[in-house]
Amino acid sequence: MSAQGTVRRLITYALLFALVVTTAVGLSGLLGRLLVAGTELAPDDVAGLARSLAFALIGGPLAALLWWAVWRRLEDPVERSAIGWGLYLAGAYLLALLIAATNVLNALSSLIGGQGLQWRLSLATGLVWAAVWAWHRWMWRDPRKNPTDLSGVPTVLGSVLGLVLGVGGAVAALSTLLDAALRGAATEVSVGKPWWVSALQSLVWAVGGTIIWWRHWNHDGGRRLRTGLADVALITVGVLGAGVLTLGGAGVALFVVLRLLVDRSEPLELLLEPLAPAVSAAAIGCLVWVYHRNVARGRSEATLQGGRLVTSGVALVAAASGIGVIVNSVLAMTATPLAGAGARTLLLAGISSLLVGGPVWWLAWRRVEQSAATGAGLNARRIYLVAVFGLSAVVAVVTLLVIGFRMFEFVLGEVSGGSLVDRIRAPLGLLVATGLVFGYHFAVWRQDRAVLAAAGPVRPRTIGHVFLVAGSDPAPLRRVIGEVTGAGVTVWKRADGGAGAAGFAGAGVAGVAGVAGGDVAGDAGAQEKRLAAALEGVAAPRVLVVAYQHGGIDVIPLQG
């Protein structure tokens, strides 16, 4: 693709996106005024009415003309495969779905709560953006003009959005029910309305988000996607996000229970206030966490290992934070014997965090070590260790600076009152926890280095970059190339689906290594083995690999 075409597409799709948003805003304003004021389009706000009319009546036709020009160009396979078309469709799809879903669900919840005319404005905005979403969904599903690049992005983004909305609504609904059960009539006083109204409003969000997630996850095939973005979303949202929600909720719930047992320094109602949200977050987060962990087991080894490392990291942060808080509270008791309830409450918070994060970290880390022992996850674990070292260094530097500042401030007498230990106990506790984390993981890193040294020297890379031309799923071949050469891979998909001639036997002097494979058509495993064999001994800055539908492989070294 030429630079001129790329710039043209960038400008065209950016302008189309802006015009679509402008038109939708104008139509939302007009429809909202119509629903609220009837036939009189809110004459008391002339400027707002003029803006909505300009956006709708000027932006609308311009958006339609530009879209028609873009839509006609998509007959060209080059235009259809351009990354700009995929980016525009994914961005507009997600924005429309986000605004439509939040406004429609807000209208339903406002209607349940009896909040005047607010639901009409939300409904107007939701209906207009729902139409925009349906339009872009039609383009995305069109078999002749849908994007060939980034085609799975709307599925991933839609499932993530639905999951976030559904989990948020479910946590809020369950929290309201548990709070009403624990605190009774006091709940209505605190929220200003009957508890069942709040629960029903949150349930609307939970059901709406679940429907969106289910539509994209199952109907649109989000669960079956094996792209890099799908794996990243699975680990980031399904494992990392759910893990943070679960451990955070469990830690707060355990903290409340410990306070009920040994620290009743506050009224019972105040002690119970955070319990319902914490239990709800832990319960819903655990369901989401377990489900996505099971899904990750059906993905690649890298995805499974990534999920384990993320789980280990989240739990490690919780456990290390607990250690830091415990050190902080012990120093507080030592420096100020009369600290009393405040230091005891702080100690219970640290114990809760340690008791929740410690066991989870240990279980997850054992799985990581078992995988590393077989050699399957050793590289991933080394990357994780480097990340731990980097974060530990940042935390250590910051805490040392804070400790130094507090010490000099105390020595110079800038602030009166309080002991030196009382001033530095919080950053000192964090520094102690960071030191423990660093020391343990440094020992693991040295052990890994010893294992790699015993395995022998690493084979030097002889190939700089590989261009893979494939008609079917390129993921297995890409994995083989990475394992054999360690080089970066750029995938080019064949326009004919890979139905060319089978590879031919290598002409060594000409620099072509090929293997005929017509007699084993469809044997993907055999094709991967032939690719690994063909790459052995090849040395070149760049290599072109052509994979044929029959199973043949051509490996062509390139100059420069």
C-alpha positions in Angstrom: 0.0 0.0 0.0 1.3 3.4 -0.9 1.9 6.2 1.6 -0.6 8.4 -0.2 -3.3 5.8 0.1 -2.6 5.3 3.8 -2.8 9.0 4.5 -6.0 9.3 2.5 -7.6 6.5 4.5 -6.5 8.0 7.8 -8.1 11.3 7.0 -11.2 9.8 5.5 -12.0 7.4 8.4 -11.2 10.1 11.0 -13.5 12.5 9.3 -16.2 9.9 8.9 -15.9 9.0 12.6 -16.2 12.7 13.6 -19.3 13.2 11.3 -21.0 10.1 12.6 -20.5 11.2 16.2 -21.6 14.7 15.4 -24.8 13.5 13.7 -25.6 11.1 16.5 -25.2 13.8 19.1 -27.5 16.1 17.1 -30.2 13.5 16.7 -30.0 12.5 20.3 -30.6 16.1 21.3 -33.6 16.5 19.0 -35.2 13.2 20.1 -34.6 14.0 23.7 -36.3 17.4 23.4 -39.2 15.7 21.5 -39.7 13.1 24.3 -39.5 15.7 27.1 -41.3 18.7 25.6 -43.6 17.0 23.1 -44.1 19.1 19.9 -42.4 22.1 21.4 -38.7 21.4 21.1 -37.7 23.2 24.3 -38.1 26.8 23.2 -36.4 28.0 26.4 -33.0 26.7 25.1 -32.6 28.2 21.6 -28.8 27.7 21.5 -29.0 24.0 22.3 -31.8 23.5 19.8 -29.8 25.3 17.1 -26.7 23.2 17.9 -28.7 19.9 17.6 -30.3 21.0 14.3 -26.9 22.0 12.9 -25.3 18.7 13.9 -28.2 16.6 12.6 -29.1 18.5 9.4 -25.6 19.4 8.2 -23.5 16.6 9.7 -26.0 13.9 8.8 -26.0 14.4 5.0 -22.2 14.9 5.0 -21.7 11.7 6.9 -24.1 9.9 4.5 -22.2 11.1 1.4 -18.8 10.3 2.8 -20.0 6.8 4.0 -21.4 6.1 0.5 -18.0 7.0 -1.1 -16.2 4.7 1.4 -18.7 1.9 1.0 -18.3 1.8 -2.8 -14.5 1.8 -2.5 -14.7 -1.4 -0.3 -15.3 -3.4 -3.5 -11.5 -3.2 -3.8 -9.8 -5.9 -1.8 -7.0 -3.5 -1.0 -9.4 -1.1 0.7 -11.2 -3.8 2.5 -7.9 -5.2 3.9 -6.6 -1.7 5.0 -6.1 -1.4 8.7 -7.8 1.9 8.7 -11.2 0.3 7.8 -10.8 -2.2 10.7 -9.8 0.5 13.2 -12.7 2.8 12.2 -15.3 0.0 12.4 -13.9 -1.3 15.8 -13.8 2.2 17.3 -17.2 3.3 16.1 -18.7 -0.1 17.1 -17.4 0.1 20.6 -18.3 3.7 21.2 -21.9 3.2 19.9 -22.3 0.1 22.0 -21.0 1.8 25.1 -23.2 4.9 24.8 -26.3 2.9 23.7 -26.0 0.3 26.5 -25.2 2.7 29.3 -28.0 5.1 28.3 -30.7 2.4 27.7 -29.8 0.7 31.0 -29.8 4.1 32.8 -33.2 4.9 31.4 -34.6 1.6 32.7 -33.1 2.0 36.1 -34.2 5.7 36.3 -37.8 4.6 35.3 -37.7 2.0 38.1 -36.6 4.7 40.6 -39.2 7.2 39.4 -36.6 9.9 38.7 -38.9 12.4 36.8 -38.1 12.9 33.1 -34.4 11.9 33.3 -35.2 8.4 31.8 -36.6 10.0 28.6 -33.4 11.9 27.9 -31.3 8.7 28.5 -33.7 6.7 26.4 -33.4 9.2 23.5 -29.7 9.0 23.5 -29.7 5.3 23.9 -32.0 4.7 20.9 -30.0 6.9 18.6 -26.7 5.3 19.5 -28.3 1.8 19.3 -29.2 2.6 15.7 -25.6 3.6 15.1 -24.4 0.4 16.7 -26.8 -1.7 14.6 -25.6 0.1 11.4 -22.0 -0.6 12.2 -22.7 -4.2 13.2 -24.4 -4.7 9.8 -21.2 -3.4 8.1 -19.0 -5.6 10.3 -21.0 -8.7 9.5 -21.3 -8.0 5.8 -19.6 -11.0 4.0 -18.4 -8.9 1.0 -17.1 -5.7 2.7 -16.3 -6.5 6.3 -12.7 -5.8 7.3 -10.2 -8.7 6.7 -7.8 -7.1 9.2 -8.8 -6.6 12.9 -12.1 -8.5 12.2 -12.2 -10.0 15.6 -11.6 -6.7 17.5 -15.4 -5.8 17.9 -16.1 -9.2 19.3 -13.4 -8.9 21.9 -14.2 -5.3 22.9 -18.0 -6.1 23.0 -17.5 -9.1 25.3 -15.2 -7.0 27.6 -17.7 -4.2 27.8 -20.6 -6.6 28.6 -18.5 -8.4 31.2 -17.6 -5.1 33.0 -21.2 -3.9 33.0 -22.6 -7.2 34.1 -20.1 -7.7 36.9 -20.6 -4.2 38.2 -24.3 -4.6 38.2 -24.2 -8.0 39.8 -21.9 -6.8 42.6 -24.1 -3.8 43.3 -27.3 -5.9 43.3 -25.9 -8.6 45.6 -24.4 -6.0 47.8 -27.7 -4.3 48.3 -29.4 -7.6 49.2 -26.7 -8.5 51.7 -26.7 -5.1 53.2 -30.4 -5.2 53.7 -30.1 -8.6 55.4 -27.2 -7.4 57.7 -28.3 -4.0 58.6 -32.1 -4.1 58.0 -34.0 -0.8 58.0 -30.9 1.2 58.4 -30.1 0.6 54.7 -33.1 2.6 53.6 -32.1 5.5 55.7 -28.5 5.5 54.3 -29.5 5.3 50.6 -32.7 7.4 50.8 -35.0 4.8 49.1 -36.2 1.3 49.7 -33.5 -1.3 49.3 -35.4 -3.4 46.8 -35.5 -0.4 44.4 -31.7 -0.1 44.4 -31.4 -3.9 44.1 -33.7 -3.9 41.1 -31.9 -1.0 39.4 -28.6 -2.8 39.8 -30.1 -6.0 38.5 -31.1 -4.2 35.3 -27.4 -3.4 34.7 -26.4 -6.9 35.6 -28.8 -8.5 33.1 -28.1 -5.9 30.4 -24.3 -6.4 30.7 -24.7 -10.2 30.7 -26.7 -10.1 27.5 -24.1 -8.0 25.8 -21.3 -10.3 27.0 -23.2 -13.5 26.0 -24.0 -12.1 22.6 -20.3 -11.4 21.8 -18.8 -14.2 23.7 -20.9 -17.1 22.4 -23.0 -15.9 19.4 -20.2 -13.9 17.8 -17.5 -16.5 18.6 -15.4 -14.5 21.2 -14.7 -17.7 23.1 -13.3 -19.4 20.0 -11.0 -16.5 19.0 -7.2 -17.3 19.3 -5.8 -13.9 18.4 -3.3 -12.0 20.5 -5.9 -9.4 21.5 -8.3 -12.1 22.6 -5.7 -13.7 24.8 -4.6 -10.3 26.3 -8.3 -9.4 27.0 -8.8 -12.8 28.7 -5.8 -12.4 30.9 -6.3 -8.7 31.7 -10.0 -8.6 32.3 -11.0 -12.2 33.1 -7.9 -13.1 35.3 -6.3 -9.8 36.4 -9.4 -7.8 36.9 -11.4 -10.6 38.5 -8.4 -11.5 40.7 -8.2 -7.9 42.0 -11.9 -7.9 42.7 -11.8 -11.2 44.4 -8.8 -10.6 46.6 -9.8 -7.1 47.4 -13.3 -8.1 48.5 -12.0 -11.1 50.5 -9.4 -9.0 52.3 -12.0 -6.4 53.3 -14.5 -9.1 54.4 -11.8 -10.8 56.5 -10.8 -7.5 58.0 -14.4 -6.8 59.1 -14.7 -10.2 60.6 -11.4 -9.8 62.6 -12.6 -6.4 63.8 -15.9 -7.9 65.0 -13.9 -10.5 67.0 -11.2 -8.4 68.6 -11.7 -4.7 67.8 -15.1 -3.2 68.5 -13.9 0.4 68.8 -16.7 1.6 66.5 -20.5 1.1 66.5 -21.7 -2.2 65.0 -23.5 -0.5 62.1 -20.3 1.2 61.0 -18.3 -2.0 61.4 -20.8 -3.9 59.2 -21.0 -1.2 56.5 -18.2 -2.5 54.2 -19.0 -6.2 54.7 -21.8 -6.5 52.1 -19.9 -4.9 49.2 -16.8 -6.9 50.1 -18.6 -10.2 50.2 -20.4 -9.4 46.9 -17.2 -8.4 45.2 -15.4 -11.5 46.4 -18.2 -13.9 45.3 -18.9 -12.4 41.9 -15.2 -11.9 41.2 -14.4 -15.5 42.1 -17.0 -16.8 39.7 -15.6 -14.7 36.9 -12.0 -15.6 37.9 -12.6 -19.4 37.9 -14.5 -19.3 34.7 -11.8 -17.5 32.7 -9.1 -19.6 34.3 -10.8 -22.7 32.9 -11.1 -21.0 29.5 -7.4 -20.2 29.6 -6.7 -23.9 30.0 -8.0 -24.5 26.5 -5.8 -21.8 25.0 -2.1 -22.0 24.2 0.6 -22.7 26.8 1.7 -19.1 26.7 -1.8 -17.9 27.6 -2.2 -20.4 30.4 1.2 -19.5 31.8 0.4 -15.8 31.5 -2.8 -16.3 33.5 -0.9 -18.0 36.3 1.8 -15.3 36.4 -0.9 -12.6 36.6 -2.6 -14.4 39.4 0.7 -14.8 41.2 1.5 -11.1 40.7 -1.9 -9.9 42.1 -1.6 -12.2 45.1 2.0 -11.1 45.7 1.0 -7.5 45.8 -1.7 -8.3 48.4 0.6 -10.3 50.5 3.5 -7.8 50.3 1.1 -5.0 51.2 -0.1 -7.0 54.2 3.5 -7.4 55.4 4.2 -3.7 55.0 1.1 -2.8 57.0 2.0 -5.2 59.7 5.4 -3.7 60.1 3.9 -0.3 60.1 1.4 -1.2 62.9 4.1 -2.9 65.0 6.4 0.1 64.8 3.4 2.3 65.7 2.8 0.2 68.9 6.6 0.3 69.7 6.9 4.1 69.2 3.6 5.0 70.8 2.6 2.5 73.4 -0.7 4.4 73.9 -1.6 4.1 70.2 -4.4 1.8 71.1 -7.3 1.1 68.7 -5.7 2.8 65.7 -2.6 0.6 65.7 -4.7 -2.5 66.4 -7.0 -1.7 63.5 -4.0 -1.2 61.2 -2.5 -4.5 62.4 -5.8 -6.4 61.6 -5.8 -4.8 58.1 -2.3 -6.1 57.4 -3.1 -9.5 58.7 -6.2 -9.7 56.5 -4.3 -8.8 53.4 -1.5 -11.3 54.2 -3.9 -14.1 55.0 -5.8 -13.6 51.7 -2.9 -12.9 49.3 -0.3 -15.3 50.8 -2.1 -18.7 50.2 -3.2 -17.6 46.7 0.3 -16.5 45.8 1.7 -19.8 47.0 -0.7 -21.9 45.0 -0.3 -19.9 41.8 3.5 -19.8 42.2 3.7 -23.6 42.7 2.0 -24.0 39.3 4.4 -21.6 37.7 7.4 -23.5 39.2 6.0 -26.8 38.0 5.7 -25.5 34.4 9.2 -24.0 34.6 10.6 -27.3 35.8 9.5 -28.9 32.5 11.0 -26.0 30.5 7.6 -24.9 29.1 7.3 -21.7 31.0 10.8 -20.8 31.9 11.1 -17.8 29.5 7.7 -16.4 30.7 8.8 -16.8 34.3 12.1 -14.9 33.6 10.1 -12.1 32.1 7.9 -12.0 35.2 11.0 -11.9 37.4 12.4 -9.0 35.5 9.1 -7.1 35.9 9.2 -7.9 39.7 12.7 -6.5 39.9 11.8 -3.4 38.1 8.8 -2.6 40.2 10.7 -3.5 43.4 13.4 -1.0 42.4 10.9 1.8 41.8 9.2 1.2 45.1 12.5 1.0 47.0 13.8 4.2 45.5 10.6 6.1 46.3 10.4 4.8 49.9 14.1 5.6 50.5 13.5 9.1 49.3 10.5 9.5 51.6 12.4 8.0 54.5 15.3 10.4 53.9 13.0 13.4 53.6 11.3 12.5 56.9 14.6 11.9 58.7 16.1 15.2 57.5 12.9 17.0 58.3 13.0 15.6 61.9 16.7 16.4 62.4 16.3 19.9 61.2 13.4 20.4 63.4 11.0 21.6 60.7 8.1 19.8 62.2 7.5 19.6 65.9 5.9 16.7 67.7 6.1 12.9 67.1 9.0 10.5 67.1 11.3 9.6 64.2 10.0 6.1 64.1 6.4 7.4 63.9 7.4 9.5 60.9 9.1 6.8 58.9 7.1 3.7 59.9 4.8 3.7 56.9 7.5 3.9 54.2 9.8 1.7 56.2 7.2 -1.1 56.3 6.8 -0.8 52.6 10.6 -1.0 52.2 10.8 -4.1 54.3 8.1 -5.9 52.3 9.8 -4.8 49.0 13.1 -6.2 50.3 11.6 -9.6 51.1 9.9 -9.8 47.7 13.1 -8.8 45.9 15.2 -11.3 47.9 13.0 -14.3 47.2 12.6 -13.6 43.5 16.3 -12.9 43.1 17.1 -16.3 44.5 14.7 -17.8 42.0 16.3 -15.8 39.2 19.7 -17.1 40.1 18.4 -20.7 40.2 17.0 -20.2 36.7 20.4 -18.9 35.5 22.0 -22.0 36.9 19.5 -24.2 35.1 20.1 -22.4 31.8 23.9 -22.6 32.2 23.7 -26.3 32.8 21.6 -26.8 29.7 24.5 -25.4 27.6 25.1 -22.3 25.5 22.2 -20.7 23.7 22.2 -21.3 19.9 22.9 -17.9 18.2 20.3 -16.5 15.9 21.0 -16.9 12.3 17.8 -15.3 10.9 16.9 -11.7 11.5 13.2 -11.6 10.5 10.8 -14.0 8.8 8.0 -13.1 6.4 5.4 -15.9 6.5 2.9 -16.2 3.6 0.0 -18.5 4.6 -3.5 -19.1 3.4 -5.0 -20.8 6.5 -4.4 -20.3 10.2 -0.8 -19.1 10.5 -0.6 -19.5 14.3 1.0 -23.0 14.3 3.6 -22.1 11.7 4.3 -18.8 13.4 4.9 -20.7 16.7 7.3 -23.1 15.0 9.3 -20.2 13.4 9.6 -18.5 16.8 10.8 -21.7 18.5 13.3 -22.6 15.8 14.8 -19.2 14.9 13.8 -16.8 17.7 13.2 -14.2 15.0 10.3 -11.8 14.6 7.5 -12.9 12.2 5.4 -10.9 9.9 2.3 -12.7 8.5 1.0 -12.1 5.0 -2.2 -13.8 4.1 -2.6 -15.2 0.6 -5.5 -13.8 -1.5 -6.0 -17.2 -3.1 -6.3 -19.0 0.2 -3.0 -20.9 -0.3 -4.2 -23.1 -3.2 -1.0 -22.7 -5.2 1.4 -25.4 -6.2 3.0 -27.6 -3.6 6.5 -26.7 -2.6 9.4 -28.1 -4.5 12.6 -29.7 -3.4 15.3 -27.3 -2.3 17.7 -25.9 -4.9 20.5 -25.3 -2.4 22.7 -23.1 -4.6 19.8 -20.8 -5.4 19.0 -20.3 -1.8 15.6 -22.1 -1.8 14.8 -24.8 0.7 11.5 -26.5 -0.1 9.8 -29.7 0.7 7.1 -31.4 -1.4 4.0 -32.2 0.6 1.3 -33.1 -1.9 1.0 -36.6 -0.6 0.2 -35.5 3.0 -2.4 -32.9 2.3 -4.1 -31.5 5.3 -1.5 -32.9 7.8 -0.8 -29.7 9.7 1.5 -31.5 12.1 3.6 -32.8 9.3 3.8 -29.4 7.7 5.1 -27.9 11.0 7.8 -30.6 11.2 8.8 -29.9 7.6 9.0 -26.2 8.3 11.3 -26.8 11.4 13.5 -29.1 9.3 13.7 -26.6 6.4 14.7 -23.7 8.7 17.6 -25.6 10.2 20.9 -24.2 9.0 19.4 -21.2 7.1 21.3 -18.0 7.7 20.0 -14.7 6.3 18.9 -11.3 7.5 15.4 -12.0 6.2 13.7 -15.2 5.1 10.5 -15.7 3.1 8.4 -18.7 4.1 5.6 -19.7 1.8 3.1 -22.3 3.1 0.9 -24.2 0.6 -2.5 -25.7 1.2 -1.1 -29.1 0.1 1.4 -29.1 3.0 4.4 -27.9 1.1 6.9 -25.4 2.4 9.3 -23.0 0.6 12.0 -21.3 2.7 13.7 -18.6 0.7 16.6 -16.6 2.2 16.6 -12.9 1.1 19.5 -10.5 0.8 19.8 -7.4 2.9 
